[in-house]
């Protein structure tokens, strides 16, 4: 057993001190000691990679051993200091970023006093504006509430001469789609200003439902539209729960129809007829009625012929009278200017302002909504104006 030394400096007289601490009786120089002294006088410095072993018989005294032991930890603690500096710098930068976000949020909240910013799409005479409002994604209650706020913003701005509803959606909830349709109709009636629907990518079912409330419909050549109809998906979990998981649900109800349709039992023919009469039929009738009212070129017989759930591309939709024009955003802008009776206008699109509270609120709400929606879809059927890509 011996001592391992890393990077130690051997100076003149070092060995002599060892001998004294070791308690040797004879300190008279010998030939062997002379050779050691001559070696020590060269003041050698050992690198950290060099390791040599001092035999146990030549071990150092207590004082020197403590000094050597204290030296090694000091050198090995350097990496901890480095990591501490890096960590401290990271904390400082994140703190500065948080302060900047809060400051931006406070500025945007207190600066304009409005929920939405205006991003310019096309420049024009500043006295005239055409506002673009988006319907993007699955139509639900949150989207209809957002649409209501944006069209209210357009209603209150006297410079807005027309509105373009940019529609990119396969549809969604019956109630939410109907609410957006109502807001568009209300805007047209109260302001006497035109609204143009501009369809992109997919504007089917509920997306078409909202579009028929507009004065004019412009569709891109590659758009998928139509899908006039109602759909309700219903999952039956009885076999999965009972045979695979050993779970036997028990339902206590006040009347026979209270849980129709139930995910815990097979749907009967009586239940199917009941749901078609109570849910599917009324929603479908309202859909075709609004299409008939919104598309003056079509009569009810023609609408019913098209309202079998079929989808149509832009040119086919134009041929069948479902849209007025095939084109792009520039086409929709020109149509809006023509209907408004103006030659030039600045085209702006509303986007929600960022705030730190809305960011964290949206994140937590999205996480909760994900779990809620999954449970809802597994247990409760929903009547939808939706094209799900399978019909």
C-alpha positions in Angstrom: 0.0 0.0 0.0 1.4 3.4 -0.8 0.5 7.0 -1.5 -0.3 8.2 -5.1 0.9 11.8 -5.9 -0.4 13.9 -8.8 1.3 17.0 -10.1 3.5 17.4 -7.0 6.7 19.6 -7.0 9.8 18.1 -5.4 12.1 20.8 -4.1 15.5 20.7 -2.5 15.5 19.5 1.0 12.1 17.7 0.6 13.5 14.3 1.4 15.4 15.6 4.3 12.1 16.8 5.8 10.6 13.4 5.3 13.5 11.8 7.2 13.1 14.2 10.1 9.3 13.6 10.3 9.9 9.9 10.1 12.0 10.1 13.3 15.3 8.6 11.8 18.1 8.5 14.3 21.0 9.1 11.9 20.8 12.2 9.8 24.4 12.0 8.7 24.6 12.1 4.9 25.4 8.9 3.3 26.3 8.0 -0.3 22.7 7.0 -0.8 21.4 10.2 0.7 23.8 12.2 -1.4 22.4 10.7 -4.5 18.9 11.6 -3.4 19.9 15.2 -2.6 21.5 15.5 -6.0 18.3 14.3 -7.6 16.1 16.6 -5.5 18.1 19.7 -6.5 16.9 19.4 -10.0 13.4 20.7 -9.0 11.3 18.4 -11.2 7.6 19.2 -11.8 5.3 16.2 -12.5 2.3 16.6 -14.8 -1.2 15.5 -13.8 -0.8 12.5 -16.1 2.3 11.2 -14.3 1.6 9.0 -11.4 4.2 7.5 -9.2 4.0 5.5 -6.0 5.9 6.1 -2.8 6.6 2.8 -1.1 4.9 2.3 2.2 8.2 2.2 3.9 9.0 5.7 2.6 5.6 7.2 3.5 5.5 10.9 4.4 4.8 12.2 7.9 1.4 13.3 9.2 1.7 17.0 8.4 2.8 16.5 4.8 0.1 13.8 4.2 -2.6 16.3 5.2 -1.1 19.0 2.9 -1.0 16.6 0.0 -4.6 15.3 0.7 -5.9 18.9 0.8 -4.3 19.8 -2.5 -6.0 17.1 -4.6 -9.6 18.0 -3.8 -9.0 21.6 -4.5 -7.9 20.7 -8.0 -10.7 18.2 -8.6 -13.4 20.8 -7.5 -12.7 23.0 -10.6 -15.4 21.3 -12.7 -18.0 22.1 -10.0 -17.2 25.8 -10.2 -17.5 25.7 -14.0 -20.9 24.0 -13.8 -22.0 26.5 -11.2 -21.1 29.4 -13.5 -23.0 27.9 -16.4 -26.0 27.2 -14.3 -26.1 30.7 -12.9 -25.8 32.2 -16.4 -28.7 30.0 -17.6 -30.9 31.1 -14.7 -30.0 34.8 -15.4 -30.9 34.5 -19.1 -34.2 32.8 -18.4 -35.1 35.4 -15.8 -34.3 38.2 -18.4 -36.5 36.4 -21.0 -39.4 36.1 -18.6 -39.1 39.8 -17.7 -39.1 40.7 -21.4 -42.2 38.6 -22.1 -44.1 40.2 -19.2 -43.1 43.6 -20.4 -44.2 42.9 -23.9 -47.5 41.5 -22.6 -48.1 44.6 -20.5 -47.3 46.9 -23.3 -49.6 45.2 -25.8 -52.4 45.0 -23.2 -52.1 48.7 -22.2 -51.0 50.1 -25.5 -53.9 49.7 -27.9 -56.6 48.4 -25.6 -57.7 46.0 -28.3 -57.7 42.2 -28.4 -56.6 41.9 -32.0 -53.8 43.2 -34.2 -54.2 44.1 -37.9 -51.7 42.4 -40.2 -51.7 44.1 -43.6 -52.2 41.6 -46.5 -52.5 44.2 -49.3 -51.8 47.9 -49.3 -54.3 50.5 -50.5 -56.0 53.7 -49.6 -55.8 53.9 -45.8 -59.3 55.4 -45.5 -60.8 52.2 -46.7 -60.3 48.8 -45.2 -61.3 45.2 -46.0 -61.1 43.0 -42.9 -60.2 39.3 -43.3 -61.6 37.0 -40.6 -60.5 33.4 -40.4 -62.5 30.2 -39.8 -59.7 27.7 -39.5 -59.8 24.2 -38.0 -62.7 22.2 -36.5 -65.6 24.6 -35.8 -66.5 24.5 -32.1 -67.8 26.9 -29.4 -64.4 28.5 -28.9 -64.1 29.3 -32.6 -67.6 30.8 -32.8 -66.9 33.0 -29.8 -63.6 34.2 -31.4 -65.4 34.9 -34.7 -68.0 36.9 -32.8 -65.4 39.1 -31.3 -63.6 39.7 -34.6 -66.7 40.6 -36.6 -67.7 42.9 -33.8 -64.3 44.6 -34.2 -65.0 45.0 -38.0 -68.5 46.4 -37.2 -67.1 49.1 -34.9 -64.4 50.2 -37.3 -66.0 52.8 -39.6 -63.1 52.4 -42.1 -64.0 48.7 -42.8 -66.0 48.7 -46.0 -66.3 44.9 -46.5 -65.3 41.6 -44.8 -63.8 38.5 -46.3 -64.3 35.3 -44.3 -61.3 33.0 -45.0 -62.7 29.5 -44.6 -60.4 26.5 -44.0 -62.4 23.9 -42.2 -64.0 20.5 -42.7 -66.9 21.7 -40.4 -67.7 20.9 -36.9 -70.4 21.3 -34.3 -74.0 22.1 -35.5 -74.6 24.8 -32.9 -71.2 26.5 -33.4 -71.6 26.5 -37.2 -75.1 28.0 -36.9 -73.8 30.7 -34.5 -71.2 31.8 -37.1 -73.8 31.8 -39.8 -76.0 34.0 -37.6 -73.1 36.5 -36.9 -72.4 36.9 -40.6 -76.1 37.5 -41.4 -76.4 39.9 -38.5 -73.4 41.9 -39.7 -74.8 42.2 -43.2 -78.2 43.3 -42.0 -76.9 45.9 -39.5 -74.1 47.5 -41.4 -75.3 47.0 -45.0 -71.7 46.1 -45.8 -70.8 43.1 -48.0 -69.2 39.8 -46.9 -67.3 37.5 -49.2 -66.5 33.9 -48.4 -63.1 32.7 -49.5 -62.7 29.0 -49.5 -59.2 27.4 -49.2 -58.1 23.8 -49.0 -61.2 22.4 -47.3 -64.4 24.3 -46.7 -66.9 21.5 -46.4 -70.1 20.8 -44.4 -70.0 23.3 -41.6 -67.5 25.3 -43.6 -70.0 25.5 -46.5 -72.9 26.1 -44.0 -71.2 29.4 -42.8 -70.3 30.4 -46.3 -73.9 30.5 -47.6 -74.5 33.4 -45.2 -72.2 35.6 -47.3 -73.0 37.8 -50.3 -70.6 35.9 -52.6 -68.5 32.7 -52.5 -65.0 32.5 -54.0 -63.3 29.1 -54.0 -59.8 28.0 -54.9 -59.6 25.6 -57.8 -58.3 22.8 -55.5 -60.7 23.3 -52.6 -62.9 20.5 -51.3 -66.4 21.8 -50.5 -70.0 20.5 -50.3 -70.6 17.6 -47.9 -74.0 19.0 -47.2 -75.5 16.9 -44.5 -75.3 15.7 -40.9 -73.2 13.0 -39.2 -73.2 11.4 -35.8 -70.6 9.0 -34.6 -71.4 6.6 -31.8 -69.0 4.2 -30.1 -70.2 1.0 -28.4 -67.8 0.0 -25.6 -69.9 -2.8 -24.1 -67.8 -5.7 -25.4 -64.5 -4.0 -24.7 -65.4 -3.2 -21.1 -67.1 -6.5 -20.2 -65.0 -9.1 -22.1 -61.6 -7.5 -22.2 -61.5 -5.4 -19.0 -64.0 -7.2 -16.8 -66.0 -3.9 -16.2 -69.8 -4.1 -16.0 -71.3 -0.6 -16.2 -74.6 0.0 -14.3 -77.0 2.8 -15.5 -79.8 4.1 -13.4 -82.2 6.3 -15.4 -85.6 8.0 -14.9 -87.0 6.9 -18.3 -86.4 4.4 -21.1 -85.0 6.9 -23.5 -82.8 8.8 -21.0 -79.5 7.2 -22.1 -80.2 6.7 -25.8 -77.8 6.0 -27.3 -75.6 4.4 -24.6 -72.0 3.4 -25.2 -72.7 0.5 -22.8 -75.3 -1.3 -25.0 -75.9 -2.1 -28.6 -78.1 0.4 -30.5 -81.5 -1.0 -31.4 -83.5 -0.1 -34.5 -86.0 1.8 -32.3 -83.2 3.9 -31.0 -81.8 4.6 -34.4 -85.1 5.8 -35.8 -85.6 7.9 -32.7 -82.2 9.6 -33.1 -82.8 10.2 -36.8 -86.1 11.9 -36.1 -84.9 14.0 -33.1 -81.3 14.9 -34.1 -80.3 14.1 -37.6 -83.5 15.2 -39.4 -83.9 18.7 -37.9 -80.3 19.5 -38.3 -80.3 18.4 -42.0 -83.5 20.3 -42.7 -82.0 23.5 -41.4 -78.9 23.0 -43.5 -80.7 22.6 -46.8 -83.0 25.4 -45.9 -80.1 27.9 -45.4 -78.4 26.7 -48.6 -81.7 27.3 -50.5 -81.9 30.8 -49.0 -78.3 31.7 -49.5 -77.9 30.3 -53.1 -80.6 32.2 -55.1 -79.4 30.4 -58.2 -80.6 27.0 -56.8 -84.1 25.9 -56.0 -84.9 23.4 -53.2 -85.1 20.5 -55.6 -81.6 21.2 -56.9 -80.3 21.7 -53.3 -81.6 18.4 -52.2 -80.0 16.7 -55.2 -76.6 18.1 -54.1 -77.2 17.5 -50.4 -76.5 13.8 -50.1 -73.1 14.3 -48.4 -71.1 14.5 -51.7 -68.0 16.6 -51.9 -67.1 18.8 -54.8 -63.9 20.4 -56.1 -63.9 24.1 -57.0 -64.8 23.9 -60.7 -67.5 21.3 -60.0 -69.0 23.4 -57.2 -69.1 26.4 -59.6 -70.8 24.3 -62.3 -73.4 23.1 -59.7 -74.1 26.7 -58.4 -72.6 26.1 -55.0 -70.0 28.9 -55.4 -69.9 32.1 -57.5 -66.3 32.2 -58.7 -63.1 30.1 -58.7 -60.0 32.0 -57.8 -57.5 33.1 -55.1 -57.4 35.7 -52.4 -56.9 38.5 -55.0 -60.2 37.4 -56.6 -61.9 37.6 -53.3 -60.5 41.1 -52.6 -61.6 42.3 -56.0 -65.1 40.9 -55.4 -65.3 42.6 -52.0 -64.2 46.0 -53.5 -66.7 45.7 -56.2 -69.6 44.9 -53.8 -68.5 47.7 -51.5 -68.3 50.2 -54.4 -64.7 51.2 -53.8 -61.6 51.1 -56.0 -58.9 50.8 -53.4 -58.6 49.5 -49.9 -56.1 48.3 -47.4 -56.7 44.6 -46.7 -56.0 43.6 -43.1 -56.3 40.3 -41.2 -57.2 40.2 -37.6 -54.8 38.2 -35.3 -55.1 37.9 -31.5 -52.5 39.9 -29.5 -50.1 37.8 -27.4 -50.2 38.2 -23.6 -48.5 36.1 -21.0 -51.8 35.4 -19.3 -53.4 34.2 -22.6 -50.4 32.0 -23.3 -50.5 30.1 -20.0 -54.3 30.1 -20.0 -54.4 28.6 -23.5 -51.8 26.0 -22.6 -53.6 24.8 -19.5 -57.0 25.0 -21.2 -55.7 23.0 -24.2 -54.4 20.2 -21.9 -57.7 20.0 -20.0 -59.7 20.2 -23.3 -57.7 17.3 -24.7 -58.7 15.0 -21.8 -62.3 16.3 -21.8 -62.8 15.8 -25.6 -61.4 12.3 -25.5 -63.8 11.3 -22.7 -66.7 13.1 -24.4 -66.1 11.4 -27.8 -65.8 8.0 -26.1 -69.0 8.3 -24.2 -71.4 10.7 -25.9 -72.4 10.9 -29.6 -72.3 14.3 -31.2 -74.3 15.6 -34.1 -72.0 17.4 -36.6 -71.9 19.3 -39.8 -68.6 17.7 -40.5 -66.7 16.1 -43.4 -64.5 13.4 -41.9 -62.8 12.4 -45.1 -64.6 9.1 -45.4 -67.7 10.0 -47.3 
